[in-house]
């Protein structure tokens, strides 16, 4: 089965003209003053995403490498000693 849904998402399918048009639309929407702030925010978001991905991978790897400890049964409760009945020696 062809993955036709993913073809529009491929960056390689965009031509230079399309990339320039997208950049111009972004420039018109946000303005020249907001572009550096937008790029900075995008860079920080990507950095945080990569950090979270790396931490998740490390947690998974450490969980896989950690030896499995056998389950120990809970300690048995000591039986309460029953008081002895007084002997009926009459």
HTML snippet that shows the backbone in 3Dmol.js (N, CA, C, O; Angstrom):
<script src="https://3Dmol.org/build/3Dmol-min.js"></script>
<div id="view" style="width:600px;height:400px;position:relative"></div>
<script>
const pdb = `
ATOM      1  N   UNK A   1       0.834  -1.179   0.000  1.00  0.00           N
ATOM      2  CA  UNK A   1       0.000   0.000   0.000  1.00  0.00           C
ATOM      3  C   UNK A   1       0.880   1.244   0.000  1.00  0.00           C
ATOM      4  O   UNK A   1       1.853   1.333   0.749  1.00  0.00           O
ATOM      5  N   UNK A   2       0.532   2.176  -0.829  1.00  0.00           N
ATOM      6  CA  UNK A   2       1.292   3.420  -0.918  1.00  0.00           C
ATOM      7  C   UNK A   2       0.964   4.335   0.250  1.00  0.00           C
ATOM      8  O   UNK A   2      -0.184   4.405   0.689  1.00  0.00           O
ATOM      9  N   UNK A   3       1.962   5.026   0.746  1.00  0.00           N
ATOM     10  CA  UNK A   3       1.754   6.007   1.810  1.00  0.00           C
ATOM     11  C   UNK A   3       1.497   7.369   1.189  1.00  0.00           C
ATOM     12  O   UNK A   3       2.294   8.292   1.357  1.00  0.00           O
ATOM     13  N   UNK A   4       0.388   7.497   0.473  1.00  0.00           N
ATOM     14  CA  UNK A   4       0.098   8.728  -0.247  1.00  0.00           C
ATOM     15  C   UNK A   4      -0.212   9.888   0.684  1.00  0.00           C
ATOM     16  O   UNK A   4      -0.130  11.045   0.272  1.00  0.00           O
ATOM     17  N   UNK A   5      -0.567   9.604   1.929  1.00  0.00           N
ATOM     18  CA  UNK A   5      -0.870  10.682   2.864  1.00  0.00           C
ATOM     19  C   UNK A   5       0.374  11.442   3.296  1.00  0.00           C
ATOM     20  O   UNK A   5       0.285  12.596   3.715  1.00  0.00           O
ATOM     21  N   UNK A   6       1.543  10.797   3.197  1.00  0.00           N
ATOM     22  CA  UNK A   6       2.767  11.432   3.670  1.00  0.00           C
ATOM     23  C   UNK A   6       3.503  12.199   2.565  1.00  0.00           C
ATOM     24  O   UNK A   6       4.454  12.922   2.860  1.00  0.00           O
ATOM     25  N   UNK A   7       3.094  12.060   1.330  1.00  0.00           N
ATOM     26  CA  UNK A   7       3.780  12.753   0.257  1.00  0.00           C
ATOM     27  C   UNK A   7       3.726  14.278   0.392  1.00  0.00           C
ATOM     28  O   UNK A   7       4.747  14.925   0.156  1.00  0.00           O
ATOM     29  N   UNK A   8       2.598  14.883   0.756  1.00  0.00           N
ATOM     30  CA  UNK A   8       2.596  16.350   0.887  1.00  0.00           C
ATOM     31  C   UNK A   8       3.472  16.844   2.038  1.00  0.00           C
ATOM     32  O   UNK A   8       3.864  18.011   2.051  1.00  0.00           O
ATOM     33  N   UNK A   9       3.782  15.984   2.996  1.00  0.00           N
ATOM     34  CA  UNK A   9       4.579  16.399   4.137  1.00  0.00           C
ATOM     35  C   UNK A   9       6.079  16.335   3.869  1.00  0.00           C
ATOM     36  O   UNK A   9       6.873  16.827   4.671  1.00  0.00           O
ATOM     37  N   UNK A  10       6.463  15.748   2.777  1.00  0.00           N
ATOM     38  CA  UNK A  10       7.879  15.586   2.471  1.00  0.00           C
ATOM     39  C   UNK A  10       8.464  16.932   2.052  1.00  0.00           C
ATOM     40  O   UNK A  10       7.958  17.574   1.131  1.00  0.00           O
ATOM     41  N   UNK A  11       9.529  17.356   2.728  1.00  0.00           N
ATOM     42  CA  UNK A  11      10.169  18.637   2.422  1.00  0.00           C
ATOM     43  C   UNK A  11      10.822  18.593   1.039  1.00  0.00           C
ATOM     44  O   UNK A  11      10.887  19.610   0.348  1.00  0.00           O
ATOM     45  N   UNK A  12      11.297  17.437   0.647  1.00  0.00           N
ATOM     46  CA  UNK A  12      11.960  17.317  -0.645  1.00  0.00           C
ATOM     47  C   UNK A  12      11.050  17.596  -1.828  1.00  0.00           C
ATOM     48  O   UNK A  12      11.530  17.841  -2.935  1.00  0.00           O
ATOM     49  N   UNK A  13       9.741  17.562  -1.608  1.00  0.00           N
ATOM     50  CA  UNK A  13       8.822  17.795  -2.715  1.00  0.00           C
ATOM     51  C   UNK A  13       8.559  19.281  -2.952  1.00  0.00           C
ATOM     52  O   UNK A  13       7.911  19.641  -3.934  1.00  0.00           O
ATOM     53  N   UNK A  14       9.053  20.149  -2.069  1.00  0.00           N
ATOM     54  CA  UNK A  14       8.868  21.590  -2.254  1.00  0.00           C
ATOM     55  C   UNK A  14       9.959  22.146  -3.158  1.00  0.00           C
ATOM     56  O   UNK A  14      11.139  21.825  -3.012  1.00  0.00           O
ATOM     57  N   UNK A  15       9.540  22.975  -4.080  1.00  0.00           N
ATOM     58  CA  UNK A  15      10.529  23.613  -4.955  1.00  0.00           C
ATOM     59  C   UNK A  15      11.026  24.897  -4.290  1.00  0.00           C
ATOM     60  O   UNK A  15      10.492  25.327  -3.268  1.00  0.00           O
ATOM     61  N   UNK A  16      12.028  25.483  -4.869  1.00  0.00           N
ATOM     62  CA  UNK A  16      12.595  26.722  -4.334  1.00  0.00           C
ATOM     63  C   UNK A  16      11.561  27.831  -4.351  1.00  0.00           C
ATOM     64  O   UNK A  16      11.483  28.619  -3.408  1.00  0.00           O
ATOM     65  N   UNK A  17      10.777  27.904  -5.395  1.00  0.00           N
ATOM     66  CA  UNK A  17       9.754  28.943  -5.501  1.00  0.00           C
ATOM     67  C   UNK A  17       8.721  28.798  -4.380  1.00  0.00           C
ATOM     68  O   UNK A  17       8.301  29.795  -3.793  1.00  0.00           O
ATOM     69  N   UNK A  18       8.320  27.592  -4.089  1.00  0.00           N
ATOM     70  CA  UNK A  18       7.341  27.374  -3.033  1.00  0.00           C
ATOM     71  C   UNK A  18       7.909  27.746  -1.665  1.00  0.00           C
ATOM     72  O   UNK A  18       7.198  28.311  -0.834  1.00  0.00           O
ATOM     73  N   UNK A  19       9.157  27.440  -1.430  1.00  0.00           N
ATOM     74  CA  UNK A  19       9.795  27.792  -0.158  1.00  0.00           C
ATOM     75  C   UNK A  19       9.864  29.307   0.000  1.00  0.00           C
ATOM     76  O   UNK A  19       9.601  29.827   1.084  1.00  0.00           O
ATOM     77  N   UNK A  20      10.214  30.017  -1.065  1.00  0.00           N
ATOM     78  CA  UNK A  20      10.282  31.479  -1.023  1.00  0.00           C
ATOM     79  C   UNK A  20       8.900  32.063  -0.773  1.00  0.00           C
ATOM     80  O   UNK A  20       8.763  33.005   0.007  1.00  0.00           O
ATOM     81  N   UNK A  21       7.873  31.521  -1.422  1.00  0.00           N
ATOM     82  CA  UNK A  21       6.513  32.018  -1.207  1.00  0.00           C
ATOM     83  C   UNK A  21       6.063  31.788   0.236  1.00  0.00           C
ATOM     84  O   UNK A  21       5.423  32.658   0.828  1.00  0.00           O
ATOM     85  N   UNK A  22       6.383  30.653   0.794  1.00  0.00           N
ATOM     86  CA  UNK A  22       6.033  30.385   2.193  1.00  0.00           C
ATOM     87  C   UNK A  22       6.738  31.371   3.107  1.00  0.00           C
ATOM     88  O   UNK A  22       6.128  31.898   4.038  1.00  0.00           O
ATOM     89  N   UNK A  23       8.014  31.626   2.854  1.00  0.00           N
ATOM     90  CA  UNK A  23       8.766  32.587   3.656  1.00  0.00           C
ATOM     91  C   UNK A  23       8.164  33.989   3.548  1.00  0.00           C
ATOM     92  O   UNK A  23       8.075  34.696   4.551  1.00  0.00           O
ATOM     93  N   UNK A  24       7.756  34.395   2.363  1.00  0.00           N
ATOM     94  CA  UNK A  24       7.150  35.719   2.187  1.00  0.00           C
ATOM     95  C   UNK A  24       5.809  35.823   2.925  1.00  0.00           C
ATOM     96  O   UNK A  24       5.506  36.865   3.507  1.00  0.00           O
ATOM     97  N   UNK A  25       5.018  34.767   2.907  1.00  0.00           N
ATOM     98  CA  UNK A  25       3.749  34.784   3.632  1.00  0.00           C
ATOM     99  C   UNK A  25       4.013  34.901   5.136  1.00  0.00           C
ATOM    100  O   UNK A  25       3.327  35.655   5.827  1.00  0.00           O
ATOM    101  N   UNK A  26       4.985  34.172   5.637  1.00  0.00           N
ATOM    102  CA  UNK A  26       5.335  34.268   7.059  1.00  0.00           C
ATOM    103  C   UNK A  26       5.821  35.676   7.385  1.00  0.00           C
ATOM    104  O   UNK A  26       5.475  36.231   8.427  1.00  0.00           O
ATOM    105  N   UNK A  27       6.623  36.250   6.493  1.00  0.00           N
ATOM    106  CA  UNK A  27       7.121  37.612   6.690  1.00  0.00           C
ATOM    107  C   UNK A  27       5.968  38.605   6.734  1.00  0.00           C
ATOM    108  O   UNK A  27       5.976  39.523   7.555  1.00  0.00           O
ATOM    109  N   UNK A  28       4.981  38.436   5.867  1.00  0.00           N
ATOM    110  CA  UNK A  28       3.834  39.340   5.867  1.00  0.00           C
ATOM    111  C   UNK A  28       2.966  39.157   7.113  1.00  0.00           C
ATOM    112  O   UNK A  28       2.449  40.132   7.659  1.00  0.00           O
ATOM    113  N   UNK A  29       2.809  37.924   7.556  1.00  0.00           N
ATOM    114  CA  UNK A  29       1.965  37.669   8.714  1.00  0.00           C
ATOM    115  C   UNK A  29       2.578  38.179  10.012  1.00  0.00           C
ATOM    116  O   UNK A  29       1.884  38.783  10.830  1.00  0.00           O
ATOM    117  N   UNK A  30       3.860  37.943  10.204  1.00  0.00           N
ATOM    118  CA  UNK A  30       4.486  38.267  11.483  1.00  0.00           C
ATOM    119  C   UNK A  30       5.280  39.562  11.461  1.00  0.00           C
ATOM    120  O   UNK A  30       5.508  40.152  12.518  1.00  0.00           O
ATOM    121  N   UNK A  31       5.692  40.009  10.333  1.00  0.00           N
ATOM    122  CA  UNK A  31       6.470  41.230  10.244  1.00  0.00           C
ATOM    123  C   UNK A  31       7.951  40.963  10.476  1.00  0.00           C
ATOM    124  O   UNK A  31       8.329  39.955  11.072  1.00  0.00           O
ATOM    125  N   UNK A  32       8.782  41.882   9.996  1.00  0.00           N
ATOM    126  CA  UNK A  32      10.227  41.700  10.068  1.00  0.00           C
ATOM    127  C   UNK A  32      10.733  41.745  11.516  1.00  0.00           C
ATOM    128  O   UNK A  32      11.729  41.098  11.838  1.00  0.00           O
ATOM    129  N   UNK A  33      10.069  42.487  12.375  1.00  0.00           N
ATOM    130  CA  UNK A  33      10.529  42.609  13.765  1.00  0.00           C
ATOM    131  C   UNK A  33      10.250  41.344  14.572  1.00  0.00           C
ATOM    132  O   UNK A  33      10.996  41.034  15.501  1.00  0.00           O
ATOM    133  N   UNK A  34       9.206  40.620  14.241  1.00  0.00           N
ATOM    134  CA  UNK A  34       8.831  39.429  15.009  1.00  0.00           C
ATOM    135  C   UNK A  34       9.555  38.172  14.533  1.00  0.00           C
ATOM    136  O   UNK A  34       9.576  37.177  15.257  1.00  0.00           O
ATOM    137  N   UNK A  35      10.144  38.184  13.349  1.00  0.00           N
ATOM    138  CA  UNK A  35      10.794  36.981  12.830  1.00  0.00           C
ATOM    139  C   UNK A  35      11.937  36.480  13.708  1.00  0.00           C
ATOM    140  O   UNK A  35      12.014  35.276  13.953  1.00  0.00           O
ATOM    141  N   UNK A  36      12.834  37.351  14.198  1.00  0.00           N
ATOM    142  CA  UNK A  36      13.894  36.828  15.081  1.00  0.00           C
ATOM    143  C   UNK A  36      13.338  36.204  16.363  1.00  0.00           C
ATOM    144  O   UNK A  36      13.845  35.184  16.830  1.00  0.00           O
ATOM    145  N   UNK A  37      12.299  36.816  16.925  1.00  0.00           N
ATOM    146  CA  UNK A  37      11.683  36.254  18.124  1.00  0.00           C
ATOM    147  C   UNK A  37      11.028  34.916  17.804  1.00  0.00           C
ATOM    148  O   UNK A  37      11.104  33.978  18.599  1.00  0.00           O
ATOM    149  N   UNK A  38      10.389  34.827  16.645  1.00  0.00           N
ATOM    150  CA  UNK A  38       9.753  33.584  16.222  1.00  0.00           C
ATOM    151  C   UNK A  38      10.793  32.487  16.017  1.00  0.00           C
ATOM    152  O   UNK A  38      10.588  31.346  16.432  1.00  0.00           O
ATOM    153  N   UNK A  39      11.896  32.830  15.385  1.00  0.00           N
ATOM    154  CA  UNK A  39      12.962  31.856  15.155  1.00  0.00           C
ATOM    155  C   UNK A  39      13.592  31.410  16.480  1.00  0.00           C
ATOM    156  O   UNK A  39      13.913  30.234  16.652  1.00  0.00           O
ATOM    157  N   UNK A  40      13.765  32.340  17.405  1.00  0.00           N
ATOM    158  CA  UNK A  40      14.330  32.004  18.712  1.00  0.00           C
ATOM    159  C   UNK A  40      13.402  31.064  19.472  1.00  0.00           C
ATOM    160  O   UNK A  40      13.852  30.080  20.058  1.00  0.00           O
ATOM    161  N   UNK A  41      12.123  31.366  19.461  1.00  0.00           N
ATOM    162  CA  UNK A  41      11.148  30.499  20.123  1.00  0.00           C
ATOM    163  C   UNK A  41      11.098  29.115  19.492  1.00  0.00           C
ATOM    164  O   UNK A  41      10.980  28.110  20.193  1.00  0.00           O
ATOM    165  N   UNK A  42      11.189  29.067  18.175  1.00  0.00           N
ATOM    166  CA  UNK A  42      11.197  27.785  17.479  1.00  0.00           C
ATOM    167  C   UNK A  42      12.436  26.977  17.835  1.00  0.00           C
ATOM    168  O   UNK A  42      12.358  25.765  18.032  1.00  0.00           O
ATOM    169  N   UNK A  43      13.577  27.648  17.917  1.00  0.00           N
ATOM    170  CA  UNK A  43      14.820  26.972  18.297  1.00  0.00           C
ATOM    171  C   UNK A  43      14.763  26.426  19.714  1.00  0.00           C
ATOM    172  O   UNK A  43      15.226  25.314  19.969  1.00  0.00           O
ATOM    173  N   UNK A  44      14.198  27.200  20.643  1.00  0.00           N
ATOM    174  CA  UNK A  44      14.064  26.736  22.025  1.00  0.00           C
ATOM    175  C   UNK A  44      13.105  25.551  22.114  1.00  0.00           C
ATOM    176  O   UNK A  44      13.342  24.605  22.865  1.00  0.00           O
ATOM    177  N   UNK A  45      12.036  25.612  21.351  1.00  0.00           N
ATOM    178  CA  UNK A  45      11.070  24.504  21.362  1.00  0.00           C
ATOM    179  C   UNK A  45      11.704  23.231  20.829  1.00  0.00           C
ATOM    180  O   UNK A  45      11.488  22.149  21.374  1.00  0.00           O
ATOM    181  N   UNK A  46      12.488  23.358  19.764  1.00  0.00           N
ATOM    182  CA  UNK A  46      13.161  22.184  19.199  1.00  0.00           C
ATOM    183  C   UNK A  46      14.169  21.621  20.181  1.00  0.00           C
ATOM    184  O   UNK A  46      14.289  20.403  20.316  1.00  0.00           O
ATOM    185  N   UNK A  47      14.903  22.499  20.875  1.00  0.00           N
ATOM    186  CA  UNK A  47      15.885  22.069  21.863  1.00  0.00           C
ATOM    187  C   UNK A  47      15.208  21.312  23.013  1.00  0.00           C
ATOM    188  O   UNK A  47      15.691  20.263  23.439  1.00  0.00           O
ATOM    189  N   UNK A  48      14.102  21.845  23.504  1.00  0.00           N
ATOM    190  CA  UNK A  48      13.363  21.189  24.588  1.00  0.00           C
ATOM    191  C   UNK A  48      12.813  19.837  24.134  1.00  0.00           C
ATOM    192  O   UNK A  48      12.832  18.867  24.892  1.00  0.00           O
ATOM    193  N   UNK A  49      12.325  19.778  22.899  1.00  0.00           N
ATOM    194  CA  UNK A  49      11.787  18.521  22.371  1.00  0.00           C
ATOM    195  C   UNK A  49      12.887  17.466  22.273  1.00  0.00           C
ATOM    196  O   UNK A  49      12.681  16.314  22.654  1.00  0.00           O
ATOM    197  N   UNK A  50      14.042  17.856  21.767  1.00  0.00           N
ATOM    198  CA  UNK A  50      15.159  16.914  21.664  1.00  0.00           C
ATOM    199  C   UNK A  50      15.614  16.447  23.049  1.00  0.00           C
ATOM    200  O   UNK A  50      15.940  15.275  23.236  1.00  0.00           O
ATOM    201  N   UNK A  51      15.635  17.367  24.017  1.00  0.00           N
ATOM    202  CA  UNK A  51      16.039  17.010  25.379  1.00  0.00           C
ATOM    203  C   UNK A  51      15.052  16.015  25.989  1.00  0.00           C
ATOM    204  O   UNK A  51      15.461  15.032  26.607  1.00  0.00           O
ATOM    205  N   UNK A  52      13.756  16.269  25.816  1.00  0.00           N
ATOM    206  CA  UNK A  52      12.740  15.362  26.352  1.00  0.00           C
ATOM    207  C   UNK A  52      12.811  14.001  25.676  1.00  0.00           C
ATOM    208  O   UNK A  52      12.632  12.973  26.329  1.00  0.00           O
ATOM    209  N   UNK A  53      13.070  13.989  24.377  1.00  0.00           N
ATOM    210  CA  UNK A  53      13.194  12.726  23.643  1.00  0.00           C
ATOM    211  C   UNK A  53      14.400  11.946  24.143  1.00  0.00           C
ATOM    212  O   UNK A  53      14.319  10.733  24.341  1.00  0.00           O
ATOM    213  N   UNK A  54      15.511  12.630  24.347  1.00  0.00           N
ATOM    214  CA  UNK A  54      16.731  11.983  24.824  1.00  0.00           C
ATOM    215  C   UNK A  54      16.517  11.403  26.228  1.00  0.00           C
ATOM    216  O   UNK A  54      16.952  10.287  26.510  1.00  0.00           O
ATOM    217  N   UNK A  55      15.847  12.160  27.107  1.00  0.00           N
ATOM    218  CA  UNK A  55      15.577  11.679  28.468  1.00  0.00           C
ATOM    219  C   UNK A  55      14.660  10.457  28.443  1.00  0.00           C
ATOM    220  O   UNK A  55      14.861   9.512  29.206  1.00  0.00           O
ATOM    221  N   UNK A  56      13.665  10.476  27.576  1.00  0.00           N
ATOM    222  CA  UNK A  56      12.754   9.329  27.484  1.00  0.00           C
ATOM    223  C   UNK A  56      13.502   8.093  26.993  1.00  0.00           C
ATOM    224  O   UNK A  56      13.297   6.995  27.510  1.00  0.00           O
ATOM    225  N   UNK A  57      14.368   8.272  25.995  1.00  0.00           N
ATOM    226  CA  UNK A  57      15.159   7.143  25.497  1.00  0.00           C
ATOM    227  C   UNK A  57      16.081   6.601  26.586  1.00  0.00           C
ATOM    228  O   UNK A  57      16.226   5.387  26.729  1.00  0.00           O
ATOM    229  N   UNK A  58      16.703   7.495  27.354  1.00  0.00           N
ATOM    230  CA  UNK A  58      17.586   7.054  28.439  1.00  0.00           C
ATOM    231  C   UNK A  58      16.812   6.277  29.498  1.00  0.00           C
ATOM    232  O   UNK A  58      17.293   5.262  30.003  1.00  0.00           O
ATOM    233  N   UNK A  59      15.609   6.752  29.836  1.00  0.00           N
ATOM    234  CA  UNK A  59      14.786   6.045  30.823  1.00  0.00           C
ATOM    235  C   UNK A  59      14.398   4.658  30.329  1.00  0.00           C
ATOM    236  O   UNK A  59      14.414   3.693  31.093  1.00  0.00           O
ATOM    237  N   UNK A  60      14.054   4.563  29.068  1.00  0.00           N
ATOM    238  CA  UNK A  60      13.671   3.260  28.502  1.00  0.00           C
ATOM    239  C   UNK A  60      14.866   2.329  28.478  1.00  0.00           C
ATOM    240  O   UNK A  60      14.751   1.156  28.834  1.00  0.00           O
ATOM    241  N   UNK A  61      16.018   2.846  28.059  1.00  0.00           N
ATOM    242  CA  UNK A  61      17.217   2.003  28.012  1.00  0.00           C
ATOM    243  C   UNK A  61      17.619   1.528  29.405  1.00  0.00           C
ATOM    244  O   UNK A  61      17.999   0.370  29.579  1.00  0.00           O
ATOM    245  N   UNK A  62      17.538   2.414  30.395  1.00  0.00           N
ATOM    246  CA  UNK A  62      17.921   2.008  31.752  1.00  0.00           C
ATOM    247  C   UNK A  62      16.922   0.996  32.311  1.00  0.00           C
ATOM    248  O   UNK A  62      17.304   0.106  33.070  1.00  0.00           O
ATOM    249  N   UNK A  63      15.659   1.124  31.947  1.00  0.00           N
ATOM    250  CA  UNK A  63      14.666   0.150  32.409  1.00  0.00           C
ATOM    251  C   UNK A  63      14.897  -1.209  31.757  1.00  0.00           C
ATOM    252  O   UNK A  63      14.682  -2.245  32.386  1.00  0.00           O
ATOM    253  N   UNK A  64      15.331  -1.208  30.511  1.00  0.00           N
ATOM    254  CA  UNK A  64      15.599  -2.471  29.819  1.00  0.00           C
ATOM    255  C   UNK A  64      16.854  -3.124  30.381  1.00  0.00           C
ATOM    256  O   UNK A  64      16.882  -4.341  30.561  1.00  0.00           O
ATOM    257  N   UNK A  65      17.886  -2.345  30.660  1.00  0.00           N
ATOM    258  CA  UNK A  65      19.157  -2.880  31.144  1.00  0.00           C
ATOM    259  C   UNK A  65      19.105  -3.291  32.615  1.00  0.00           C
ATOM    260  O   UNK A  65      19.945  -4.071  33.062  1.00  0.00           O
ATOM    261  N   UNK A  66      18.145  -2.785  33.363  1.00  0.00           N
ATOM    262  CA  UNK A  66      18.062  -3.062  34.795  1.00  0.00           C
ATOM    263  C   UNK A  66      17.653  -4.522  35.012  1.00  0.00           C
ATOM    264  O   UNK A  66      16.666  -4.984  34.440  1.00  0.00           O
ATOM    265  N   UNK A  67      18.413  -5.244  35.839  1.00  0.00           N
ATOM    266  CA  UNK A  67      18.050  -6.646  36.059  1.00  0.00           C
ATOM    267  C   UNK A  67      16.738  -6.754  36.833  1.00  0.00           C
ATOM    268  O   UNK A  67      16.427  -5.929  37.693  1.00  0.00           O
ATOM    269  N   UNK A  68      15.996  -7.777  36.506  1.00  0.00           N
ATOM    270  CA  UNK A  68      14.707  -7.979  37.156  1.00  0.00           C
ATOM    271  C   UNK A  68      14.936  -8.678  38.485  1.00  0.00           C
ATOM    272  O   UNK A  68      15.555  -9.741  38.535  1.00  0.00           O
ATOM    273  N   UNK A  69      14.447  -8.092  39.544  1.00  0.00           N
ATOM    274  CA  UNK A  69      14.599  -8.671  40.875  1.00  0.00           C
ATOM    275  C   UNK A  69      13.405  -9.588  41.132  1.00  0.00           C
ATOM    276  O   UNK A  69      12.267  -9.231  40.829  1.00  0.00           O
ATOM    277  N   UNK A  70      13.666 -10.765  41.688  1.00  0.00           N
ATOM    278  CA  UNK A  70      12.537 -11.646  41.982  1.00  0.00           C
ATOM    279  C   UNK A  70      11.674 -11.055  43.094  1.00  0.00           C
ATOM    280  O   UNK A  70      12.168 -10.424  44.028  1.00  0.00           O
ATOM    281  N   UNK A  71      10.407 -11.276  42.963  1.00  0.00           N
ATOM    282  CA  UNK A  71       9.487 -10.738  43.959  1.00  0.00           C
ATOM    283  C   UNK A  71       9.637 -11.521  45.254  1.00  0.00           C
ATOM    284  O   UNK A  71       9.661 -12.752  45.251  1.00  0.00           O
ATOM    285  N   UNK A  72       9.736 -10.803  46.345  1.00  0.00           N
ATOM    286  CA  UNK A  72       9.852 -11.460  47.648  1.00  0.00           C
ATOM    287  C   UNK A  72       8.485 -11.440  48.312  1.00  0.00           C
ATOM    288  O   UNK A  72       7.790 -10.424  48.280  1.00  0.00           O
ATOM    289  N   UNK A  73       8.102 -12.547  48.907  1.00  0.00           N
ATOM    290  CA  UNK A  73       6.789 -12.562  49.571  1.00  0.00           C
ATOM    291  C   UNK A  73       6.836 -11.684  50.812  1.00  0.00           C
ATOM    292  O   UNK A  73       7.897 -11.509  51.410  1.00  0.00           O
ATOM    293  N   UNK A  74       5.711 -11.139  51.197  1.00  0.00           N
ATOM    294  CA  UNK A  74       5.702 -10.294  52.404  1.00  0.00           C
ATOM    295  C   UNK A  74       6.008 -11.146  53.622  1.00  0.00           C
ATOM    296  O   UNK A  74       5.698 -12.337  53.629  1.00  0.00           O
ATOM    297  N   UNK A  75       6.609 -10.567  54.652  1.00  0.00           N
ATOM    298  CA  UNK A  75       6.935 -11.352  55.853  1.00  0.00           C
ATOM    299  C   UNK A  75       5.661 -11.887  56.503  1.00  0.00           C
ATOM    300  O   UNK A  75       4.630 -11.217  56.553  1.00  0.00           O
ATOM    301  N   UNK A  76       5.771 -13.107  56.993  1.00  0.00           N
ATOM    302  CA  UNK A  76       4.613 -13.741  57.623  1.00  0.00           C
ATOM    303  C   UNK A  76       4.338 -13.087  58.966  1.00  0.00           C
ATOM    304  O   UNK A  76       5.256 -12.706  59.691  1.00  0.00           O
ATOM    305  N   UNK A  77       3.071 -12.967  59.277  1.00  0.00           N
ATOM    306  CA  UNK A  77       2.690 -12.378  60.556  1.00  0.00           C
ATOM    307  C   UNK A  77       2.877 -13.432  61.648  1.00  0.00           C
ATOM    308  O   UNK A  77       2.442 -14.574  61.497  1.00  0.00           O
ATOM    309  N   UNK A  78       3.507 -13.055  62.716  1.00  0.00           N
ATOM    310  CA  UNK A  78       3.652 -14.034  63.806  1.00  0.00           C
ATOM    311  C   UNK A  78       2.284 -14.315  64.422  1.00  0.00           C
ATOM    312  O   UNK A  78       1.467 -13.416  64.626  1.00  0.00           O
ATOM    313  N   UNK A  79       2.072 -15.583  64.707  1.00  0.00           N
ATOM    314  CA  UNK A  79       0.790 -15.942  65.296  1.00  0.00           C
ATOM    315  C   UNK A  79       0.739 -15.444  66.731  1.00  0.00           C
ATOM    316  O   UNK A  79       1.702 -15.561  67.488  1.00  0.00           O
ATOM    317  N   UNK A  80      -0.383 -14.900  67.071  1.00  0.00           N
ATOM    318  CA  UNK A  80      -0.557 -14.414  68.439  1.00  0.00           C
ATOM    319  C   UNK A  80      -0.687 -15.613  69.359  1.00  0.00           C
ATOM    320  O   UNK A  80      -1.433 -16.554  69.091  1.00  0.00           O
ATOM    321  N   UNK A  81       0.044 -15.553  70.428  1.00  0.00           N
ATOM    322  CA  UNK A  81      -0.011 -16.667  71.364  1.00  0.00           C
ATOM    323  C   UNK A  81      -1.304 -16.586  72.155  1.00  0.00           C
ATOM    324  O   UNK A  81      -1.645 -15.550  72.725  1.00  0.00           O
ATOM    325  N   UNK A  82      -2.004 -17.691  72.174  1.00  0.00           N
ATOM    326  CA  UNK A  82      -3.268 -17.734  72.866  1.00  0.00           C
ATOM    327  C   UNK A  82      -2.989 -18.006  74.348  1.00  0.00           C
ATOM    328  O   UNK A  82      -2.159 -18.853  74.677  1.00  0.00           O
ATOM    329  N   UNK A  83      -3.662 -17.308  75.218  1.00  0.00           N
ATOM    330  CA  UNK A  83      -3.440 -17.572  76.641  1.00  0.00           C
ATOM    331  C   UNK A  83      -4.011 -18.966  76.995  1.00  0.00           C
ATOM    332  O   UNK A  83      -5.076 -19.368  76.527  1.00  0.00           O
ATOM    333  N   UNK A  84      -3.276 -19.648  77.810  1.00  0.00           N
ATOM    334  CA  UNK A  84      -3.702 -20.988  78.212  1.00  0.00           C
ATOM    335  C   UNK A  84      -4.837 -20.855  79.197  1.00  0.00           C
ATOM    336  O   UNK A  84      -4.886 -19.923  80.000  1.00  0.00           O
ATOM    337  N   UNK A  85      -5.745 -21.801  79.121  1.00  0.00           N
ATOM    338  CA  UNK A  85      -6.876 -21.807  80.035  1.00  0.00           C
ATOM    339  C   UNK A  85      -6.385 -22.299  81.412  1.00  0.00           C
ATOM    340  O   UNK A  85      -5.594 -23.238  81.500  1.00  0.00           O
ATOM    341  N   UNK A  86      -6.855 -21.669  82.442  1.00  0.00           N
ATOM    342  CA  UNK A  86      -6.438 -22.159  83.758  1.00  0.00           C
ATOM    343  C   UNK A  86      -7.012 -23.563  83.977  1.00  0.00           C
ATOM    344  O   UNK A  86      -8.151 -23.861  83.616  1.00  0.00           O
ATOM    345  N   UNK A  87      -6.211 -24.370  84.555  1.00  0.00           N
ATOM    346  CA  UNK A  87      -6.650 -25.747  84.765  1.00  0.00           C
ATOM    347  C   UNK A  87      -7.657 -25.795  85.905  1.00  0.00           C
ATOM    348  O   UNK A  87      -7.539 -25.083  86.902  1.00  0.00           O
ATOM    349  N   UNK A  88      -8.609 -26.621  85.732  1.00  0.00           N
ATOM    350  CA  UNK A  88      -9.646 -26.786  86.753  1.00  0.00           C
ATOM    351  C   UNK A  88      -9.219 -27.912  87.684  1.00  0.00           C
ATOM    352  O   UNK A  88      -9.602 -29.064  87.478  1.00  0.00           O
ATOM    353  N   UNK A  89      -8.458 -27.602  88.673  1.00  0.00           N
ATOM    354  CA  UNK A  89      -7.973 -28.622  89.620  1.00  0.00           C
ATOM    355  C   UNK A  89      -8.714 -28.495  90.925  1.00  0.00           C
ATOM    356  O   UNK A  89      -8.115 -28.053  91.905  1.00  0.00           O
ATOM    357  N   UNK A  90      -9.899 -28.832  90.998  1.00  0.00           N
ATOM    358  CA  UNK A  90     -10.656 -28.758  92.229  1.00  0.00           C
ATOM    359  C   UNK A  90     -11.065 -30.087  92.689  1.00  0.00           C
ATOM    360  O   UNK A  90     -11.719 -30.207  93.725  1.00  0.00           O
TER     361      UNK A  90
END
`;
const viewer = $3Dmol.createViewer("view");
viewer.addModel(pdb, "pdb");
viewer.setStyle({}, {cartoon: {color: "spectrum"}});
viewer.zoomTo();
viewer.render();
</script>
